Amino acid sequence: MNLNTLKLLLPVIAVTIQNNSSTTLIPPFLQDLHMPVAVIGTLISLNPIFALLSRLPVGMVYRQDRARLLISIAVVVMGITNFFYSFATDSLSFAIIHSVNGFAYGAVTTLYMAFYVDSLPPEENRNHAMGYYVGTLALGYSTGNFFGGLIADHLGYGSTFQLAAFLSLIPCLLLWLFGRGEARSEAVVQHKSQSKLTFGKSWKAILEPELAIVVITALFLNLIHQMGGVFISLYGLAVGMNLTQIGTIRAAYAGCNAVTRPVSGHVVNKFGHRRLSYAGIPLQCAILMLLPLFTGFGAVITVYICSGFMRAVVVVANAVGLVQDVDETRVPRGVGSAIYNAAGDVGNILGPAAGGFIAYATSISGVFVVGPLATTLLFLLGIFAVRRFGGARAAVLQQPAAQ
C-alpha cells in the first residue's frame, strides 16, 4: 500500500469509529425506553432514509477542491447529533436527531468515497485500493462497536453518546492534515460535465446494466447486514448476554471484515467479482439461518463471524465491480458514488423495518430465519431480471447498427 493511500484512509477510520460507537447502542437504548420492536426498527430506519436523501444532491455538487470542507462540516454535524442522543427520551426527539445524523452521515460517505478515488496516487492499484477502503470501514466498525459496548457497560448510554460526539474532532483534524491530493486532469473534466447534470439524468444512470447489478448487490448486502446488526443486539439480550458481550460480537463481525477485505482483492482477481457477488449473499444468508440454533456466547460469535467473512468478500467484489464495470464517461464518479451508497441506504432502511415486523409477527429468533430466506430469493430474482432486461436493451440498441 502506498503511504499516501494510507494517509487518505485514516480520516474515514476515525469517522466510522465515531459513528459506530453510538449506533451499536441504539437498539438496546431504545429497548430500555420500553419501545416495541416494530417501533425500534422503524425509528432506526430513519437514519438511512435521510442518508439516502442526501446522496444525489451531494454527489452532483461534488468537486475535489471543496470536498474536505464539506466533509468536515458534515462530520461536525454528526458529532452534535451524537451528543443529543443522550437527551432523546421519546420517539419524536429521537426521530429528529437520528434523521439529521443520517443526512450528515450520507453526505460524509458519499463525498469521501469520491474524494478517496480522485486522490489516489497514480501508481496505486485501483482494485486493491477499493479493498483497502472497504477494509478500513470495517476496522472502524469493529473498534467503534467494541468500545461503544464496553464504555456503555461502565458509564452508561449518555456518557458513551457524548464521548462519541467529541470524537468528531479527530476525523476533521486528520482530514486537513492528510487528506490533501492533487486533482487529476480526467477528474477535472468529469467535474465540469457533472455540473451540467440534472436529477433526472443522474437517476437514469441506474438503467445501465453494470451499475444496476452493483446497486442490487449493495441493496441486499446492506439489507441483511442491517437486519442482523440490529437484531443480534436484541437476540443477545434475550438469551442473557450483557452489552460488553454484544459489543464484542458486533466488533468481531466487523473485525473479520477488516481483516478479510484488504486481502479479498486477490480472491476477487482469482474467482471474478461477479461470481463472488452472486454466490456470496445466498451463502451469508444460509449461515445466518443457523444462528437461532445457538444461545451461548461462543457459538453465536462463531456463526456471526462466519457470516461476516462472506459479507467481506461480497463487499470487495461489488466495489471492484463499481470501479471496473461502470463506465465513468456515462456515469460520473460523484453520481456513481451517490447511487452506489444510496442502494446501501435502501437496504439499511428495509433491513431494520422488515426485521421489526418479522420479529413482531414471529419472534426475534424468527428474524434470522425468515429474513435471510426472503433476502436470498429476492436477490436472485433481481439479478435475473437485470440480466434479462440488460440483454433485451442491448439487442434493441444493436438493431439500428445491423440495419
C-alpha positions in Angstrom: 0.0 0.0 0.0 1.3 3.5 -0.9 1.9 5.8 2.1 -0.3 8.5 0.6 -3.1 5.9 0.3 -2.7 5.1 4.0 -3.0 8.8 4.9 -6.2 9.0 2.9 -7.7 6.1 4.8 -7.0 7.5 8.3 -9.9 10.0 8.4 -12.5 7.5 7.3 -11.4 5.1 10.0 -12.0 7.9 12.6 -15.4 8.7 11.1 -16.6 5.1 11.3 -15.3 4.7 14.9 -17.2 7.8 15.9 -20.4 6.6 14.1 -20.4 3.1 15.4 -19.6 4.0 19.0 -23.2 5.3 19.0 -25.1 3.0 16.6 -24.2 -0.2 18.4 -26.0 1.1 21.5 -29.2 2.4 19.8 -31.3 -0.8 19.7 -30.8 -1.6 23.4 -31.1 2.1 24.3 -34.5 2.2 22.6 -35.5 -1.0 24.2 -34.6 0.4 27.7 -37.1 3.2 26.8 -39.7 0.5 26.5 -40.4 0.9 22.8 -41.9 -2.0 20.9 -39.6 -3.9 18.5 -41.6 -2.7 15.4 -41.1 0.9 16.5 -37.4 0.3 17.2 -37.0 -1.0 13.6 -38.9 1.9 12.1 -37.0 4.6 14.1 -33.6 3.1 13.2 -34.7 3.1 9.5 -35.0 6.9 9.6 -31.2 7.3 9.6 -30.6 5.6 6.2 -33.7 7.2 4.8 -32.2 10.7 5.4 -28.8 9.4 4.3 -30.5 8.4 1.0 -32.0 11.8 0.6 -28.5 13.4 0.9 -26.8 11.1 -1.6 -27.6 12.5 -5.1 -27.6 16.3 -4.3 -24.2 15.8 -2.6 -22.9 13.6 -5.4 -23.9 16.2 -8.0 -22.2 19.1 -6.4 -19.0 17.1 -5.5 -15.7 18.7 -6.5 -12.4 17.5 -5.2 -11.2 21.0 -4.3 -14.1 21.7 -1.9 -14.7 18.1 -0.7 -12.6 18.4 2.6 -14.6 21.5 3.8 -17.9 19.8 3.1 -16.9 16.6 4.7 -15.6 18.4 7.8 -19.0 20.3 8.2 -20.9 17.0 7.9 -18.7 15.2 10.4 -19.2 18.0 13.0 -23.0 17.8 12.5 -22.7 14.0 13.2 -20.9 14.8 16.4 -23.6 17.3 17.5 -26.3 14.7 16.9 -24.4 12.1 18.8 -24.3 14.4 21.8 -28.0 14.9 21.7 -28.8 11.2 21.5 -28.3 11.2 25.3 -31.2 13.6 25.7 -33.6 11.7 23.4 -36.1 10.1 25.8 -39.1 9.9 23.5 -39.7 8.7 20.0 -40.2 12.1 18.4 -37.0 13.7 19.7 -35.0 10.5 18.8 -36.5 10.5 15.3 -35.4 14.2 14.7 -31.9 13.6 16.0 -31.5 10.3 14.2 -32.7 11.8 10.9 -30.2 14.7 11.0 -27.5 12.3 11.9 -28.4 10.1 8.9 -28.4 13.1 6.5 -24.9 14.1 7.7 -23.5 10.6 7.5 -24.9 10.1 4.0 -23.1 13.3 2.9 -19.8 12.3 4.5 -19.7 8.8 3.0 -20.8 10.0 -0.5 -18.2 12.8 -0.6 -15.4 10.8 0.9 -15.6 7.8 -1.4 -15.4 10.0 -4.5 -12.6 12.1 -2.8 -10.7 9.0 -2.0 -10.8 7.7 -5.6 -9.9 11.1 -7.0 -6.9 11.5 -4.6 -5.3 8.1 -5.1 -1.7 8.2 -6.2 -1.4 7.2 -9.9 0.8 4.2 -9.1 -1.8 2.7 -6.7 -3.7 -0.4 -7.9 -7.4 0.6 -8.0 -8.8 -2.8 -7.3 -6.6 -3.2 -4.2 -7.3 0.3 -3.2 -11.0 -0.4 -3.0 -10.3 -3.4 -0.9 -8.3 -1.2 1.5 -11.1 1.4 1.6 -13.9 -1.0 2.5 -11.5 -2.8 4.8 -10.8 0.4 6.8 -14.6 0.9 7.1 -14.8 -2.5 8.8 -11.9 -1.6 11.0 -13.7 1.5 12.2 -16.9 -0.5 12.7 -15.1 -3.1 14.8 -13.3 -0.6 17.0 -16.4 1.5 17.5 -18.7 -1.4 18.2 -16.4 -2.9 20.9 -15.6 0.3 22.7 -19.2 1.5 22.5 -20.5 -1.6 24.3 -17.6 -1.6 26.8 -18.0 2.1 27.7 -21.8 1.8 28.0 -21.5 -1.1 30.4 -19.3 1.0 32.7 -20.5 4.6 32.2 -24.0 4.3 30.7 -25.6 5.3 27.4 -25.5 9.0 27.9 -21.7 9.3 28.6 -21.0 7.0 25.6 -23.0 9.1 23.2 -21.4 12.3 24.5 -17.9 10.8 24.2 -18.7 9.8 20.6 -19.6 13.4 19.9 -16.2 14.7 20.8 -14.6 12.1 18.6 -15.8 14.1 15.6 -12.9 16.4 16.1 -10.4 13.7 15.2 -11.5 12.9 11.6 -11.7 16.6 10.9 -8.1 17.1 12.1 -6.9 14.1 10.2 -8.7 15.1 7.0 -6.9 18.5 6.9 -3.5 17.0 7.8 -3.5 14.0 5.5 -6.5 14.5 3.1 -4.6 16.6 0.5 -4.5 15.4 -3.0 -4.0 16.9 -6.5 -6.9 16.6 -8.8 -6.1 14.6 -11.9 -6.9 16.0 -15.3 -9.6 13.5 -16.0 -11.3 14.3 -12.7 -11.4 18.0 -13.7 -13.1 17.1 -17.0 -15.5 14.9 -15.1 -16.5 17.6 -12.7 -17.2 20.0 -15.5 -19.5 17.6 -17.1 -21.1 16.6 -13.8 -22.1 20.2 -13.1 -24.5 20.1 -16.0 -26.3 17.1 -14.7 -29.9 17.2 -13.6 -31.6 14.9 -11.1 -33.5 13.1 -13.9 -30.4 12.4 -15.9 -28.4 11.3 -12.9 -31.0 8.8 -11.8 -31.2 7.4 -15.4 -27.7 6.1 -14.8 -29.2 3.3 -12.7 -30.6 1.8 -16.0 -27.0 0.9 -17.0 -27.0 -2.9 -16.5 -23.5 -2.9 -15.0 -24.5 -0.3 -12.4 -27.8 -1.9 -11.8 -26.1 -5.2 -10.8 -23.9 -3.3 -8.4 -26.9 -1.5 -7.0 -28.9 -4.7 -6.4 -26.0 -6.4 -4.7 -25.4 -3.4 -2.5 -29.0 -3.2 -1.6 -29.5 -6.8 -0.4 -26.0 -6.9 1.1 -26.9 -4.0 3.4 -30.4 -5.2 4.0 -29.3 -8.5 5.5 -26.4 -6.7 7.3 -28.6 -4.2 9.0 -31.3 -6.7 9.8 -28.7 -8.9 11.5 -26.8 -5.9 13.1 -29.9 -4.5 14.8 -31.5 -7.8 16.0 -28.3 -9.5 17.0 -28.2 -7.0 19.9 -31.8 -7.8 20.9 -31.2 -11.5 20.4 -28.1 -11.3 22.7 -30.1 -9.6 25.4 -32.9 -12.2 25.0 -30.5 -15.1 25.7 -28.9 -13.3 28.7 -25.8 -11.6 27.3 -24.6 -8.2 28.6 -23.7 -5.2 26.5 -20.0 -5.9 26.5 -20.6 -9.4 25.0 -23.0 -7.9 22.4 -20.4 -5.2 21.5 -17.8 -7.9 21.3 -19.9 -10.0 18.9 -20.5 -7.0 16.7 -16.8 -6.0 16.9 -15.7 -9.5 15.9 -18.1 -9.4 12.9 -16.7 -6.1 11.8 -13.1 -7.2 12.7 -13.5 -10.2 10.4 -14.5 -7.8 7.7 -11.5 -5.5 8.5 -9.0 -8.4 8.2 -10.7 -10.1 5.2 -11.5 -7.1 3.0 -8.0 -5.8 2.2 -6.9 -9.3 1.1 -10.1 -10.1 -0.7 -8.9 -8.2 -3.8 -6.6 -11.2 -4.6 -9.6 -13.6 -4.1 -11.7 -11.4 -6.5 -8.9 -11.4 -9.1 -8.8 -15.2 -9.0 -12.5 -16.1 -9.0 -14.1 -13.0 -10.6 -16.2 -10.3 -8.8 -19.5 -11.2 -10.5 -19.3 -14.9 -9.5 -18.5 -14.0 -5.9 -21.3 -11.4 -5.7 -23.9 -13.8 -7.0 -22.9 -16.7 -4.6 -21.8 -14.7 -1.5 -25.2 -13.3 -0.5 -27.0 -16.6 -0.5 -24.2 -18.2 1.5 -24.2 -15.4 4.0 -27.9 -15.8 4.4 -27.6 -19.6 4.9 -25.1 -19.1 7.7 -27.3 -16.5 9.5 -30.1 -19.0 9.4 -28.1 -21.2 11.8 -28.0 -18.5 14.5 -31.3 -19.4 16.3 -29.9 -22.9 17.0 -27.5 -21.4 19.5 -27.7 -19.3 22.7 -24.2 -19.5 24.0 -21.8 -16.6 23.5 -19.1 -18.7 21.9 -21.4 -20.4 19.4 -23.2 -17.2 18.5 -20.0 -15.2 17.9 -18.6 -18.1 15.7 -21.7 -18.2 13.5 -21.7 -14.4 13.2 -18.0 -14.2 12.3 -18.6 -16.7 9.5 -21.4 -14.5 8.2 -19.0 -11.5 8.4 -16.4 -13.4 6.3 -18.9 -13.9 3.5 -20.0 -10.3 3.7 -16.4 -9.1 3.4 -15.8 -11.0 0.2 -19.0 -9.7 -1.4 -18.4 -6.1 -0.4 -15.0 -6.1 -2.0 -16.3 -7.9 -5.1 -19.1 -5.4 -5.5 -16.8 -2.4 -5.0 -14.5 -3.8 -7.7 -17.5 -4.1 -9.9 -18.3 -0.4 -9.4 -14.7 0.5 -10.4 -14.2 -2.0 -13.3 -17.6 -2.4 -14.9 -19.2 1.1 -14.7 -18.2 3.4 -17.5 -17.2 6.7 -15.9 -17.9 8.6 -19.2 -21.6 7.5 -18.8 -21.8 7.6 -15.0 -19.6 10.4 -13.4 -17.7 9.5 -10.3 -19.8 11.6 -7.9 -23.1 10.3 -9.3 -21.8 6.7 -9.3 -20.7 7.1 -5.6 -24.1 8.6 -4.8 -26.1 5.8 -6.4 -23.9 3.1 -5.0 -24.2 4.4 -1.5 -27.9 5.1 -2.0 -28.5 1.5 -2.8 -26.9 0.6 0.5 -29.2 3.1 2.3 -32.2 1.5 0.8 -31.0 -1.8 2.2 -30.3 -0.1 5.6 -33.9 1.3 5.5 -35.6 -2.0 4.6 -33.5 -4.2 6.9 -34.4 -2.9 10.4 -38.0 -2.1 9.3 -38.6 -5.6 7.8 -36.8 -7.2 10.8 -39.0 -5.3 13.2 -42.2 -6.6 11.5 -40.8 -10.1 11.3 -40.0 -10.0 15.0 -43.5 -8.7 15.8 -45.1 -11.4 13.7 -42.9 -14.3 14.8 -40.1 -13.6 17.3 -36.6 -12.2 17.4 -35.2 -15.6 16.5 -37.6 -15.7 13.5 -35.8 -12.7 12.1 -32.7 -14.9 11.4 -34.8 -17.4 9.5 -37.5 -15.6 7.6 -35.3 -12.6 6.8 -32.3 -14.4 5.2 -34.6 -16.7 3.2 -36.6 -13.8 1.8 -33.4 -11.9 1.0 -31.9 -14.7 -1.0 -35.0 -15.2 -3.1 -35.4 -11.5 -3.8 -31.7 -11.0 -4.6 -31.6 -13.8 -7.1 -34.9 -12.6 -8.8 -33.4 -9.1 -9.0 -30.2 -10.3 -10.7 -32.2 -12.5 -13.1 -34.4 -9.5 -14.0 -31.5 -7.2 -14.7 -29.7 -9.7 -16.8 -32.9 -10.3 -18.9 -33.5 -6.5 -19.2 -29.9 -5.8 -20.0 -29.8 -8.4 -22.7 -33.0 -7.1 -24.3 -31.8 -3.5 -24.1 -28.5 -4.3 -25.7 -30.3 -6.1 -28.5 -32.6 -3.1 -29.1 -29.5 -0.8 -29.3 -27.8 -3.0 -31.7 -30.7 -3.2 -34.2 -30.1 0.2 -35.9 -26.4 -0.7 -36.4 -27.5 -4.0 -38.0 -29.8 -2.2 -40.4 
